Amino acid sequence: MKKQVYNPFLPLDAYIPDGEPHIFGDRVYLYGSHDNEGGWTFCMGDYTVYSAPVDDLSDWRCEGVIYRAEQDPDFGERPYMYAPDVVQGNDGKYYLYYCMSGEFGFGGYFGPISVAVCDEPAGKYEYLGYVRYPDGSPVKKYVCFDPCAFNDGGRIFIYYGTQYQGETNDVLTADEAKMADVMKRYDKPREEILSTPDNVNGPAVVELEDDMLTVKGEPRHVIPYGVDFGGHEFFEASSMRKVREKYYFIYSSQLNHELCYAVSGFPDRGFKFMGTIVSNGDVGVNGVTQQTKMNMTGTTHGSIIEINGQWYVFYHRLTHKSDYSRQACAEPITIAPDGTIKQAEMTSCGLNGGPLRGEGTYPAVIACNITNGHMPHGSNRIFKDSFPNVTNDGEERFIGEIGEGTLIGYKYFRFEGLRGILLKVRGEGASFAVSTSPEGELLCRIDVPASGDWTEVSAEISLPDGVYPLYLRCSGGMADLLEISFIA
């Protein structure tokens, strides 16, 4: 029987956010930044790649470290490598594009776009240089941040940029405090900020020569600054894909928790906003709003890819009550004949090709929804207040700080002959109501005995055979949840 795969689809101790999936040969490679488990800032690890056969997305293997932060000349000043991308050049080699940063993002907005090269998709990359003008000077027009690389039939494009919370030059001119903040953030003089006719903010594009370093012309905005996208304007995380001769620009919006897309018939202009692909709080799914989000939300970054005829969106979720320990997830999507993408819901089964088997034991942390009804939005810090979250204690990874009203959701399982459910828990005074919808009919109730040790507690359950989500709602106390098992 084929091995199952669930979200997060990499090993539970792997934290590879900002994922850009690419197929090279017969394997799909995931290039991303590298967070630490329980880390205290963004992207603390070296670039580590995972890959899987295109015909078995349950079989992910670690390819190891492909590039170390210390290989970049700016390592001393900015020791962390942010969201990267890899493209195959016209010479057959593989080129890695990235930007360096300091702690908490400081210094990540004014360096150049660095480039490394390798003969293999996941070999040992070597520093090559930075994206530059023909005279050798580094390209720093707009803001070099989150670069994406795209080979369009031999034409190489780089997309990059960020947005200072929607502020315009007019506002900045009128507000000296904001101007000072922008100058500090971007390390650009006032004169440069004010003299950039189309604003230093926003997504940029530039075409490269075949040397993969030298630009062919001046960078320019791929989406004109100030275009109204109905509240889903660009924030960061540029990514480009080509679908049926149309260009799909994928990005993180100013709402910060969603991947959106805009479509054009050209790779460098004319993009029209189309919608949201996925939100790491399920905002927009089944009536969920930003106030009723189904998880702690925060930064998101990813892209879409077609693998064996099925399209997927790759994104990341947050753990450890911060934006600093993010894990890779993926969901199947459908691109309709008219080019639109229906927003994907977060699930526990992701790349599995269907629901998980409703038998055996699963890690509790594969829950796709964890909420107490008022979850926070990440803000470049570790939250100290109590709310349910995925965390760890050594090699044990569990959902902690489960309190009154916490809802934990798993989507989806295929149950056949289910007779009971067993939880591995610890806590005091808590009780879990089990149902197949957030406010659904009670299937059973499981009381948690007072204990600081992991304890197995179970209950009989009666459920007709079929595919269902499963929800646990906590009441009466506090608990941690390590595993969930099904008895058939």
C-alpha positions as CSV (number, residue, x, y, z in Angstrom):
1,M,0.0,0.0,0.0
2,K,1.3,3.4,-1.0
3,K,2.6,5.5,1.9
4,Q,0.4,8.4,2.9
5,V,1.4,12.0,3.0
6,Y,-0.1,14.8,5.1
7,N,0.4,18.5,5.9
8,P,3.0,19.6,6.7
9,F,4.4,17.2,4.1
10,L,8.1,17.3,5.1
11,P,9.4,15.7,8.4
12,L,7.9,17.4,11.4
13,D,11.3,18.8,12.5
14,A,11.7,20.5,9.1
15,Y,10.9,24.2,8.7
16,I,11.2,25.2,5.1
17,P,8.9,28.2,4.4
18,D,8.7,30.5,1.3
19,G,8.6,27.4,-0.9
20,E,9.2,27.6,-4.7
21,P,8.5,24.2,-6.2
22,H,10.1,23.3,-9.5
23,I,10.3,20.2,-11.6
24,F,13.8,19.3,-13.0
25,G,14.0,15.9,-14.7
26,D,11.7,13.5,-13.0
27,R,11.7,15.1,-9.5
28,V,10.0,18.1,-7.9
29,Y,12.3,20.2,-5.8
30,L,11.2,22.6,-3.1
31,Y,13.5,25.6,-2.7
32,G,12.8,27.8,0.3
33,S,14.3,29.6,3.2
34,H,15.1,27.7,6.4
35,D,13.6,28.5,9.8
36,N,14.7,27.0,13.1
37,E,12.3,25.0,15.3
38,G,11.4,27.5,18.0
39,G,13.6,30.1,16.3
40,W,13.8,33.7,17.5
41,T,14.1,35.4,14.1
42,F,13.4,34.6,10.4
43,C,15.5,32.3,8.2
44,M,18.2,31.2,10.7
45,G,19.3,28.1,8.7
46,D,21.2,27.5,5.5
47,Y,19.4,26.6,2.3
48,T,18.2,23.0,2.5
49,V,16.3,21.3,-0.3
50,Y,13.8,18.5,-0.3
51,S,12.7,16.6,-3.4
52,A,10.2,13.9,-4.4
53,P,9.6,11.8,-7.5
54,V,6.9,13.4,-9.7
55,D,4.9,10.2,-9.5
56,D,5.1,9.8,-5.7
57,L,4.5,13.0,-3.7
58,S,4.6,11.0,-0.5
59,D,8.3,10.2,-0.9
60,W,10.1,13.4,0.1
61,R,13.8,13.1,0.8
62,C,16.3,15.7,2.1
63,E,18.9,16.6,-0.4
64,G,20.9,18.4,2.3
65,V,22.4,21.9,2.5
66,I,22.9,23.3,-1.0
67,Y,24.2,26.7,0.0
68,R,25.5,28.3,3.3
69,A,24.9,31.8,4.4
70,E,28.6,32.3,5.1
71,Q,29.3,31.8,1.3
72,D,27.8,35.3,0.7
73,P,30.2,38.3,0.9
74,D,27.7,40.1,3.1
75,F,27.4,37.4,5.7
76,G,29.0,39.4,8.4
77,E,26.7,42.3,8.1
78,R,23.5,40.3,7.2
79,P,23.9,36.7,8.2
80,Y,20.4,35.4,7.2
81,M,19.3,34.3,3.7
82,Y,15.7,35.1,2.9
83,A,13.3,33.5,0.4
84,P,15.2,32.2,-2.6
85,D,14.4,30.8,-6.1
86,V,16.2,28.6,-8.6
87,V,16.0,28.7,-12.4
88,Q,17.7,26.7,-15.1
89,G,19.7,28.9,-17.4
90,N,20.0,28.5,-21.1
91,D,23.5,27.0,-20.5
92,G,21.8,24.1,-18.5
93,K,23.2,25.2,-15.2
94,Y,21.0,26.1,-12.2
95,Y,21.0,29.6,-10.7
96,L,20.0,30.5,-7.2
97,Y,18.7,34.0,-6.5
98,Y,18.4,35.4,-3.0
99,C,18.8,38.4,-0.6
100,M,20.6,38.6,2.7
101,S,19.1,40.1,5.9
102,G,19.8,40.8,9.5
103,E,17.8,40.0,12.6
104,F,14.0,40.5,12.4
105,G,14.3,41.6,8.8
106,F,16.5,44.6,9.5
107,G,18.9,45.1,6.6
108,G,16.9,42.9,4.3
109,Y,15.7,45.7,2.1
110,F,18.7,47.5,0.9
111,G,21.2,44.8,-0.3
112,P,21.6,43.5,-3.9
113,I,20.1,40.4,-5.3
114,S,22.8,37.7,-4.9
115,V,23.4,34.8,-7.3
116,A,24.9,31.3,-6.9
117,V,25.3,28.6,-9.5
118,C,25.5,24.8,-9.6
119,D,25.6,22.1,-12.3
120,E,22.8,20.1,-10.5
121,P,19.4,21.2,-9.1
122,A,20.4,20.2,-5.6
123,G,24.1,20.1,-5.6
124,K,26.6,22.4,-3.9
125,Y,26.0,25.9,-5.2
126,E,28.9,28.4,-5.4
127,Y,28.6,32.2,-5.1
128,L,28.7,33.9,-8.5
129,G,28.0,37.5,-7.9
130,Y,25.0,39.9,-7.8
131,V,22.4,41.2,-10.3
132,R,24.2,44.2,-11.9
133,Y,24.1,46.8,-14.6
134,P,26.5,46.4,-17.6
135,D,29.0,48.7,-15.8
136,G,29.2,46.3,-12.9
137,S,27.3,48.3,-10.4
138,P,24.6,46.4,-8.4
139,V,21.0,46.8,-9.3
140,K,19.2,48.4,-6.3
141,K,16.3,50.2,-8.1
142,Y,13.1,49.9,-6.1
143,V,13.6,47.4,-3.2
144,C,15.6,44.2,-3.8
145,F,13.6,41.7,-1.8
146,D,12.2,38.1,-2.3
147,P,13.5,37.6,-5.8
148,C,11.9,35.1,-8.1
149,A,13.5,33.7,-11.3
150,F,11.6,32.7,-14.5
151,N,12.8,31.2,-17.8
152,D,10.3,32.0,-20.5
153,G,11.5,30.0,-23.4
154,G,15.0,31.4,-23.2
155,R,14.2,34.8,-21.8
156,I,15.3,35.1,-18.2
157,F,13.3,37.4,-15.9
158,I,13.8,38.4,-12.3
159,Y,10.9,39.6,-10.2
160,Y,11.3,41.2,-6.8
161,G,10.1,44.0,-4.5
162,T,8.1,44.8,-1.4
163,Q,5.6,47.4,-0.2
164,Y,5.6,49.8,2.7
165,Q,2.1,49.2,3.9
166,G,0.5,51.0,1.0
167,E,2.1,54.4,1.7
168,T,2.5,56.7,-1.4
169,N,5.1,59.2,-2.1
170,D,2.6,62.0,-1.5
171,V,1.8,60.7,2.0
172,L,5.5,60.2,2.7
173,T,6.3,63.8,1.6
174,A,3.6,65.0,4.0
175,D,4.6,62.9,7.0
176,E,8.3,63.2,8.0
177,A,8.0,60.5,10.6
178,K,7.0,58.0,7.9
179,M,9.6,59.3,5.6
180,A,12.3,58.7,8.2
181,D,11.0,55.2,8.8
182,V,11.1,54.4,5.1
183,M,14.6,55.8,4.7
184,K,15.7,53.6,7.6
185,R,13.9,50.5,6.4
186,Y,15.1,50.8,2.8
187,D,18.5,52.6,3.5
188,K,17.7,55.0,0.7
189,P,18.2,58.7,0.9
190,R,15.1,61.0,0.9
191,E,16.1,62.3,-2.5
192,E,16.0,58.9,-4.1
193,I,12.7,58.0,-2.5
194,L,11.1,61.2,-3.7
195,S,12.7,61.2,-7.1
196,T,11.5,57.7,-8.1
197,P,8.6,58.7,-10.4
198,D,6.6,55.5,-9.9
199,N,7.5,54.9,-6.2
200,V,10.2,52.7,-4.6
201,N,7.4,50.4,-3.4
202,G,5.8,47.6,-5.4
203,P,6.7,44.6,-7.5
204,A,9.5,45.0,-10.1
205,V,10.7,43.0,-13.1
206,V,13.9,43.1,-15.1
207,E,15.3,40.8,-17.9
208,L,18.7,39.3,-17.7
209,E,21.4,38.5,-20.2
210,D,22.5,34.9,-20.6
211,D,25.3,35.4,-18.1
212,M,22.4,35.4,-15.5
213,L,23.8,38.4,-13.8
214,T,23.6,41.4,-16.1
215,V,20.3,43.2,-16.7
216,K,19.3,44.1,-20.2
217,G,17.6,47.4,-19.2
218,E,16.2,49.3,-16.3
219,P,13.9,47.4,-13.8
220,R,10.3,48.6,-13.9
221,H,7.1,47.9,-12.1
222,V,5.4,44.7,-13.3
223,I,2.2,46.2,-11.8
224,P,2.0,50.0,-11.8
225,Y,2.2,51.4,-8.3
226,G,-1.2,52.4,-6.9
227,V,-3.4,50.0,-9.0
228,D,-6.5,49.1,-7.1
229,F,-6.7,45.3,-6.4
230,G,-9.7,45.6,-4.1
231,G,-7.8,45.3,-0.9
232,H,-5.5,42.6,-2.1
233,E,-2.6,44.8,-3.3
234,F,0.9,43.5,-3.5
235,F,3.0,43.2,-0.3
236,E,5.9,40.8,-1.1
237,A,6.7,37.2,-2.3
238,S,6.8,37.6,-6.1
239,S,6.5,34.4,-8.1
240,M,5.8,33.8,-11.8
241,R,4.3,30.8,-13.6
242,K,3.0,30.3,-17.2
243,V,-0.3,28.6,-17.6
244,R,-1.9,28.0,-21.0
245,E,0.1,30.9,-22.6
246,K,-1.0,33.2,-19.8
247,Y,1.4,34.6,-17.1
248,Y,0.3,34.1,-13.5
249,F,1.9,36.5,-11.0
250,I,1.6,35.0,-7.5
251,Y,2.3,37.2,-4.5
252,S,1.5,37.8,-0.8
253,S,-1.0,40.5,-0.4
254,Q,-1.1,43.4,2.1
255,L,-3.4,41.2,4.2
256,N,-0.2,39.1,4.7
257,H,-1.9,35.8,5.2
258,E,-3.0,35.0,1.6
259,L,-1.4,34.1,-1.7
260,C,-3.1,36.0,-4.5
261,Y,-2.7,35.9,-8.3
262,A,-2.9,38.3,-11.2
263,V,-3.0,37.3,-14.9
264,S,-1.6,38.8,-18.1
265,G,-0.8,37.9,-21.7
266,F,2.7,39.4,-21.1
267,P,5.4,38.5,-18.6
268,D,6.2,42.1,-17.6
269,R,3.0,44.2,-17.8
270,G,-0.8,44.2,-18.1
271,F,-1.7,42.1,-15.0
272,K,-5.2,41.9,-13.8
273,F,-6.1,40.8,-10.3
274,M,-8.0,37.5,-10.2
275,G,-8.3,36.3,-6.6
276,T,-6.9,34.5,-3.7
277,I,-5.4,31.0,-4.0
278,V,-4.9,30.1,-0.3
279,S,-4.9,31.7,3.1
280,N,-3.0,30.3,6.0
281,G,-6.0,31.2,8.2
282,D,-8.6,29.9,5.8
283,V,-9.9,33.4,5.5
284,G,-12.4,33.5,2.6
285,V,-13.3,29.8,2.9
286,N,-16.8,28.9,3.9
287,G,-17.5,32.4,5.2
288,V,-14.4,32.6,7.4
289,T,-13.3,36.3,8.0
290,Q,-10.2,37.8,9.3
291,Q,-11.9,38.1,12.7
292,T,-12.9,34.4,12.7
293,K,-9.7,33.1,11.1
294,M,-9.2,29.4,11.7
295,N,-5.5,29.6,12.7
296,M,-2.9,32.1,13.8
297,T,-2.1,33.9,10.6
298,G,1.1,35.5,9.4
299,T,3.5,35.8,6.5
300,T,2.9,33.6,3.6
301,H,4.9,32.8,0.5
302,G,4.7,30.1,-2.2
303,S,3.6,29.3,-5.7
304,I,1.7,26.9,-8.0
305,I,2.9,24.0,-10.0
306,E,1.5,21.3,-12.2
307,I,2.7,17.8,-11.3
308,N,1.5,14.8,-13.3
309,G,-1.5,16.7,-14.6
310,Q,-2.6,18.0,-11.2
311,W,-2.1,21.6,-10.1
312,Y,-1.0,22.4,-6.5
313,V,-0.4,25.5,-4.4
314,F,2.6,25.4,-2.1
315,Y,2.5,27.7,1.0
316,H,3.5,27.6,4.7
317,R,1.8,27.6,8.1
318,L,3.0,29.2,11.4
319,T,4.0,27.3,14.6
320,H,5.5,28.2,18.0
321,K,3.4,31.4,18.3
322,S,5.5,33.3,15.8
323,D,6.5,33.9,12.2
324,Y,9.9,32.3,12.9
325,S,9.1,28.6,12.7
326,R,7.1,28.0,9.5
327,Q,6.4,24.7,7.8
328,A,5.7,23.8,4.2
329,C,2.2,22.8,3.2
330,A,0.5,22.1,-0.2
331,E,-3.1,21.8,-1.5
332,P,-4.5,20.6,-4.8
333,I,-6.1,23.3,-6.9
334,T,-8.0,23.5,-10.2
335,I,-7.4,26.1,-12.9
336,A,-10.7,26.5,-14.7
337,P,-11.0,26.8,-18.5
338,D,-11.4,30.6,-18.0
339,G,-8.1,30.7,-16.1
340,T,-9.6,31.3,-12.6
341,I,-8.5,29.4,-9.5
342,K,-11.0,28.6,-6.8
343,Q,-9.5,29.3,-3.3
344,A,-8.1,26.2,-1.7
345,E,-9.0,25.3,1.8
346,M,-6.3,24.2,4.2
347,T,-6.4,20.4,4.8
348,S,-4.5,17.7,6.6
349,C,-4.3,15.5,3.5
350,G,-2.7,18.0,1.1
351,L,-0.6,16.1,-1.4
352,N,-2.2,12.7,-0.5
353,G,-4.4,12.6,-3.6
354,G,-7.5,12.1,-1.4
355,P,-8.5,11.7,2.2
356,L,-6.3,10.0,4.8
357,R,-7.2,6.6,6.0
358,G,-9.4,6.7,9.1
359,E,-7.3,4.1,10.9
360,G,-4.1,4.0,12.9
361,T,-2.3,6.8,14.6
362,Y,-1.5,10.3,13.4
363,P,0.5,13.2,14.9
364,A,-1.9,15.7,16.4
365,V,0.1,18.5,14.7
366,I,-1.3,17.6,11.3
367,A,-4.4,19.6,12.3
368,C,-5.3,22.1,9.5
369,N,-7.3,24.4,11.8
370,I,-6.4,25.4,15.3
371,T,-8.3,28.3,16.8
372,N,-9.8,29.6,20.1
373,G,-12.0,32.0,18.2
374,H,-9.6,35.0,18.5
375,M,-6.3,34.0,17.1
376,P,-3.6,36.6,16.6
377,H,-1.9,37.7,13.4
378,G,1.9,37.3,13.4
379,S,3.8,40.5,13.7
380,N,7.6,39.8,13.7
381,R,7.6,38.7,17.4
382,I,7.0,35.7,19.6
383,F,3.7,36.0,21.4
384,K,3.7,35.5,25.1
385,D,0.0,35.3,25.8
386,S,-1.6,31.9,25.9
387,F,-3.4,30.4,22.8
388,P,-3.3,27.0,21.1
389,N,-0.3,26.4,18.9
390,V,1.9,23.8,17.4
391,T,5.1,23.5,19.5
392,N,7.7,21.0,20.6
393,D,9.6,19.7,23.6
394,G,12.7,18.0,22.3
395,E,11.6,15.4,19.8
396,E,7.9,15.6,20.9
397,R,5.8,17.8,18.7
398,F,2.3,18.6,19.9
399,I,-0.5,21.1,20.1
400,G,0.0,23.0,23.3
401,E,-2.0,25.5,25.4
402,I,-5.4,24.0,24.4
403,G,-8.0,25.8,26.5
404,E,-11.6,26.6,26.8
405,G,-13.3,26.8,23.4
406,T,-10.3,25.7,21.4
407,L,-11.3,24.0,18.1
408,I,-8.9,21.6,16.4
409,G,-9.9,20.4,12.9
410,Y,-8.6,17.7,10.6
411,K,-9.7,17.4,7.0
412,Y,-10.2,14.8,5.7
413,F,-10.4,11.1,6.7
414,R,-12.1,8.1,5.0
415,F,-13.7,6.1,7.7
416,E,-14.7,2.4,7.3
417,G,-16.0,0.5,10.3
418,L,-14.8,3.1,12.8
419,R,-15.5,2.0,16.4
420,G,-13.5,4.3,18.6
421,I,-11.1,7.2,18.9
422,L,-8.1,7.5,21.2
423,L,-6.2,10.6,22.2
424,K,-2.7,10.8,23.7
425,V,-3.0,13.9,26.0
426,R,-2.0,15.5,29.2
427,G,-3.6,18.3,31.1
428,E,-6.0,19.1,33.9
429,G,-9.8,19.3,33.8
430,A,-10.2,19.4,30.1
431,S,-12.8,17.6,28.0
432,F,-12.9,17.1,24.2
433,A,-16.2,17.0,22.3
434,V,-15.8,15.1,19.0
435,S,-17.8,16.0,15.9
436,T,-17.6,16.1,12.1
437,S,-18.2,19.9,11.8
438,P,-17.3,22.9,14.0
439,E,-20.7,23.0,15.5
440,G,-21.9,19.5,14.6
441,E,-23.7,16.8,16.4
442,L,-21.7,15.3,19.3
443,L,-20.2,11.9,18.4
444,C,-18.5,11.3,21.7
445,R,-16.8,13.1,24.6
446,I,-13.3,12.3,25.9
447,D,-12.3,13.5,29.4
448,V,-8.7,14.2,30.1
449,P,-7.4,13.0,33.5
450,A,-5.3,15.3,35.6
451,S,-1.7,14.4,34.7
452,G,1.5,15.9,33.6
453,D,2.4,12.8,31.7
454,W,1.1,11.7,28.4
455,T,-2.0,9.6,28.9
456,E,-4.1,7.6,26.5
457,V,-7.9,8.2,26.8
458,S,-10.5,6.8,24.4
459,A,-14.2,6.6,23.7
460,E,-16.5,4.6,21.5
461,I,-17.8,6.3,18.4
462,S,-20.5,5.4,15.8
463,L,-20.1,6.9,12.4
464,P,-21.4,5.7,9.0
465,D,-18.6,4.8,6.5
466,G,-17.6,7.8,4.4
467,V,-15.3,10.8,4.1
468,Y,-15.5,13.3,6.9
469,P,-13.6,16.1,8.6
470,L,-13.0,15.6,12.3
471,Y,-13.2,18.3,15.0
472,L,-12.2,18.4,18.7
473,R,-13.6,21.1,20.8
474,C,-12.1,21.6,24.3
475,S,-13.9,22.8,27.4
476,G,-13.4,22.9,31.1
477,G,-9.6,23.1,31.4
478,M,-6.2,23.1,29.7
479,A,-4.5,20.3,27.7
480,D,-1.8,19.3,25.3
481,L,-2.5,16.9,22.5
482,L,0.3,14.6,21.1
483,E,-1.5,12.0,19.0
484,I,-4.9,10.9,17.6
485,S,-5.8,7.3,16.8
486,F,-8.7,5.6,15.2
487,I,-10.0,2.2,16.3
488,A,-11.7,0.2,13.5
